[in-house]
Amino acid sequence: MSAVCGGAARTLRTPGRHGYAAEFSPYLPGRLACATAQHYGIAGCGTLLILDPDEAGLRLFRSFDWNDGLFDVTWSENNEHVLITCSGDGSLQLWDTAKAAGPLQVYKEHTQEVYSVDWSQTRGEQLVVSGSWDQTVKLWDPTVGKSLCTFRGHESIIYSTIWSPHIPGCFASASGDQTLRIWDVKAAGVRIVIPAHQAEILSCDWCKYNENLLVTGAVDCSLRGWDLRNVRQPVFELLGHTYAIRRVKTESCPVTQARSRLTATSASWVQAVLLPQPPE
C-alpha cells in the first residue's frame, strides 16, 4: 500500500493481500483505511487495514479479517472510529477501529458480490449506499439492521455508487450496462439515465465544487465528464490510459475552487489532470 503524506510517498508491504480501495479518514490526518483481498478477490479471505503515517513510512494501527475478499471501504461522517466495508459474499461490515474485535454488525441482503459502498457526506443524514453484482443498489441506515429500500434498473453489474456531496438524498451509480444513473432517495427511483460509454463503466465520482459535474471511467480506457444540465454529450473526454480505468477521483484544486483536479488509476498508470470547467 502507498500513500502520499506531507509531500512524500510512504509504503507498507502487504504480502498475500491485493488492495481494492483506500480512503483517508475525514477526522484523523494521514489515517488510511484499505480494503484488501487474497488472490485478486477470486478466492480466499479479505483484510481491512488501518494505517497511520510515521517516520519510516506507514505503520499498521489495526487490522480486521473477513472470510471473503473486501472490495471497498467508507468512513463514517459522524464517528472517527467507525467505517463500513463490503465484500464478495454479498455483505457489508460495520467496524470500530477503537475495538480489536470483529465487526459490530453485518448487513447481508445482496445476493452477489458487493463492489461499492459510500457514506453520505451531506448534513442532516447518515445514510450508506451499496452497489452489487446482483444489479441492485441498496440504501442503509447504519443504526438499522436491514436496508431501507432497494433500487432496481441497471441491467448488469454495478461497479460504483457515490453520493452527491451537494444534494441530500442524491447518488450516482455506474454499471457494466454502460450507463451512469442519477437516483433520488425520496423518489425511490432513477432521475437520469446517461449512456455514458460504449463499454462497461467501472467508476464514477462527483466533482466536489460543481454539483452538476460527474466523471466516469470505463473499460474503453477513457474518462468522460458529464454536466447534468445537458447529458446529450460529454463536456470533455480524456484519453491516454492503455488499460481499463478502475477508479476515478476528483479533488479540490489549490489554484481555485472553481476547478477541480482529477485522478484516475488503471493497471497501467495514474493520470492527473485539471478538469475543464463545464459551460454555464
C-alpha positions in Angstrom: 0.0 0.0 0.0 1.3 3.5 -0.8 0.1 7.0 0.3 1.4 10.5 -0.1 1.6 12.3 3.2 3.2 15.7 3.6 4.6 15.5 0.0 6.4 12.2 0.5 5.3 8.8 -0.7 5.0 6.2 2.1 4.7 2.5 1.5 3.7 -0.6 3.5 4.1 -4.1 2.0 1.1 -6.4 2.4 2.1 -9.8 1.3 -0.7 -12.0 0.1 -3.2 -9.1 0.0 -4.2 -7.1 -3.0 -5.6 -3.6 -2.5 -9.0 -2.7 -3.9 -9.8 0.6 -2.2 -8.2 3.1 0.0 -9.8 6.0 1.9 -8.4 8.7 4.1 -10.1 9.4 7.4 -12.1 12.6 7.4 -11.1 13.1 11.1 -7.5 12.0 11.6 -4.8 13.4 9.3 -2.9 10.7 7.5 -5.0 7.8 8.8 -5.8 5.5 5.9 -8.3 2.5 5.6 -7.5 -0.1 2.9 -9.8 -2.9 1.7 -7.9 -5.9 0.5 -8.4 -9.4 -0.7 -6.4 -12.6 -1.4 -5.9 -13.9 -4.9 -7.2 -10.8 -6.5 -10.6 -11.3 -4.9 -11.2 -14.6 -6.8 -10.8 -16.8 -3.7 -9.7 -16.6 -0.1 -10.4 -14.0 2.6 -10.1 -10.3 2.9 -8.5 -7.8 5.4 -9.3 -4.3 6.4 -6.1 -2.4 7.2 -6.0 0.8 9.2 -2.7 2.6 8.6 -1.0 5.6 10.1 2.0 7.5 8.8 5.3 7.5 10.7 8.9 8.5 10.0 9.6 5.1 8.4 6.6 5.1 6.1 3.2 3.6 7.1 2.6 1.6 10.2 -0.2 -0.8 10.9 -2.6 0.5 13.5 -5.2 -2.2 13.3 -6.3 -5.0 11.0 -9.6 -6.9 10.7 -10.0 -10.2 8.8 -13.2 -11.2 6.9 -14.0 -14.6 5.4 -14.3 -13.2 1.9 -12.5 -10.5 -0.2 -13.1 -6.9 0.7 -13.7 -4.6 -2.3 -14.5 -1.1 -0.9 -14.4 0.9 2.3 -16.1 4.1 3.5 -15.6 6.2 6.7 -18.4 7.3 8.9 -19.1 11.0 8.7 -20.1 11.3 12.4 -17.8 9.0 14.3 -14.0 9.0 13.8 -13.7 5.3 14.7 -16.4 3.8 12.5 -16.3 2.6 8.9 -18.0 0.1 6.6 -16.6 -2.4 4.1 -18.3 -4.6 1.5 -17.3 -8.0 0.3 -17.6 -10.9 -2.1 -20.1 -12.8 0.0 -22.7 -10.1 -0.6 -22.4 -8.5 2.9 -21.5 -5.1 4.4 -19.5 -5.0 7.6 -19.6 -2.2 10.3 -16.2 -1.8 12.1 -15.0 0.2 15.1 -11.3 0.9 15.0 -11.3 1.6 18.7 -12.1 -2.1 19.3 -10.0 -5.1 18.2 -12.9 -7.4 18.0 -14.8 -8.4 14.8 -17.5 -6.3 13.1 -20.1 -4.5 15.2 -22.7 -5.5 12.7 -23.1 -7.4 9.4 -25.7 -6.5 6.8 -26.4 -9.2 4.3 -29.1 -8.8 1.7 -27.3 -8.6 -1.6 -27.2 -12.0 -3.4 -23.9 -11.5 -5.1 -20.6 -9.6 -4.6 -20.9 -6.0 -3.3 -18.3 -3.9 -5.1 -19.1 -0.4 -3.9 -20.1 1.3 -0.7 -20.3 5.0 0.2 -21.3 7.1 3.3 -23.4 10.2 2.7 -21.5 13.5 3.3 -24.3 15.9 3.3 -25.5 17.4 6.6 -28.6 16.1 8.3 -28.5 12.5 7.0 -26.4 9.4 7.9 -27.1 7.0 5.0 -25.0 4.4 3.2 -25.4 3.2 -0.3 -24.1 0.0 -1.8 -23.9 -1.4 -5.3 -23.7 -5.1 -6.2 -23.2 -7.6 -8.9 -26.8 -8.6 -8.3 -27.7 -5.4 -10.3 -29.3 -3.6 -7.3 -28.4 -0.6 -5.2 -29.4 -0.7 -1.5 -29.9 2.1 0.9 -28.9 1.6 4.5 -29.1 3.5 7.8 -26.2 2.0 9.9 -28.3 2.1 13.0 -30.9 -0.2 11.4 -30.2 -3.9 10.9 -31.8 -4.0 7.4 -31.8 -2.0 4.2 -34.3 0.9 3.9 -35.0 0.3 0.3 -33.7 -1.3 -2.9 -33.1 0.5 -6.3 -33.5 -1.5 -9.5 -33.0 -0.5 -13.1 -29.4 -1.4 -14.0 -29.1 -4.4 -16.4 -25.6 -5.5 -15.4 -23.1 -5.5 -12.6 -23.0 -2.2 -10.5 -19.4 -1.3 -10.1 -19.6 2.1 -8.4 -22.0 4.1 -6.2 -21.3 7.6 -5.0 -23.3 10.2 -3.0 -23.6 13.7 -4.2 -21.6 16.0 -1.9 -24.1 18.8 -2.6 -27.6 17.4 -2.9 -29.1 15.5 0.0 -30.6 12.1 -0.9 -29.0 12.1 -4.4 -26.4 9.5 -5.5 -24.9 8.2 -8.8 -24.2 4.6 -9.9 -22.1 3.2 -12.7 -22.6 -0.2 -14.3 -21.5 -2.8 -16.8 -24.6 -1.9 -18.7 -22.7 1.2 -20.0 -24.9 3.7 -18.2 -24.4 6.3 -15.5 -27.6 6.8 -13.4 -28.6 9.5 -11.0 -31.0 8.5 -8.3 -33.3 10.3 -5.8 -33.8 8.6 -2.5 -37.1 10.5 -1.9 -38.5 9.4 -5.2 -37.2 5.9 -4.8 -36.3 5.8 -8.4 -33.9 6.9 -11.1 -33.8 10.6 -12.2 -31.4 10.5 -15.1 -30.0 7.7 -17.3 -26.9 8.6 -19.2 -25.5 6.2 -21.9 -22.0 7.4 -20.9 -19.7 4.9 -22.7 -19.9 2.1 -25.2 -18.2 -0.2 -22.7 -18.5 -1.2 -19.0 -18.2 1.7 -16.7 -16.1 0.8 -13.7 -16.0 4.1 -11.7 -17.7 7.4 -11.3 -17.2 10.4 -9.0 -18.9 13.7 -8.3 -17.0 17.0 -8.6 -16.6 18.5 -5.1 -17.2 22.1 -6.3 -19.7 21.7 -9.0 -23.0 19.9 -8.2 -23.7 19.3 -11.9 -20.4 17.7 -12.9 -19.6 14.0 -12.7 -16.7 12.0 -14.2 -16.8 8.4 -15.4 -14.0 5.9 -16.2 -14.6 2.8 -18.3 -13.2 -0.3 -19.9 -12.7 1.7 -23.1 -9.8 3.4 -21.3 -11.5 6.8 -21.4 -12.6 9.4 -18.9 -15.7 11.4 -19.6 -17.2 14.4 -17.8 -21.0 14.9 -17.7 -22.9 18.1 -17.0 -26.3 17.0 -15.5 -28.0 20.1 -17.1 -27.3 18.7 -20.6 -26.3 15.0 -20.9 -26.6 14.6 -24.6 -22.8 14.5 -24.9 -19.9 14.7 -22.5 -18.4 18.1 -21.7 -14.9 16.5 -22.0 -13.2 13.3 -22.9 -9.7 12.3 -21.7 -7.7 9.6 -23.4 -4.3 8.1 -22.7 -4.7 5.0 -20.5 -4.0 1.7 -22.2 -5.9 -0.4 -19.7 -9.4 -0.2 -18.2 -9.8 2.7 -15.7 -10.6 1.1 -12.4 -11.1 4.1 -10.2 -11.5 7.9 -10.7 -11.4 10.6 -8.0 -11.9 14.3 -8.2 -10.4 16.6 -5.6 -10.2 20.4 -4.9 -7.6 22.2 -6.8 -5.5 24.7 -4.7 -5.5 27.2 -7.5 -9.2 27.9 -7.3 -12.3 26.1 -6.1 -14.0 26.8 -9.4 -11.9 24.0 -10.9 -11.0 20.5 -9.7 -8.2 18.1 -10.3 -9.0 14.6 -11.5 -7.0 11.5 -10.6 -7.6 8.1 -12.4 -6.0 4.8 -11.9 -5.7 1.8 -14.2 -3.5 -1.2 -14.5 -1.0 0.8 -16.5 -0.6 4.2 -14.7 -2.1 7.0 -12.8 -3.3 10.1 -14.6 -3.9 13.5 -13.0 -5.3 16.5 -14.9 -7.0 19.8 -14.2 -10.6 19.5 -15.3 -12.1 21.9 -17.8 -15.0 24.0 -16.5 -18.4 22.9 -17.9 -20.3 25.6 -19.7 -22.7 27.8 -17.7 
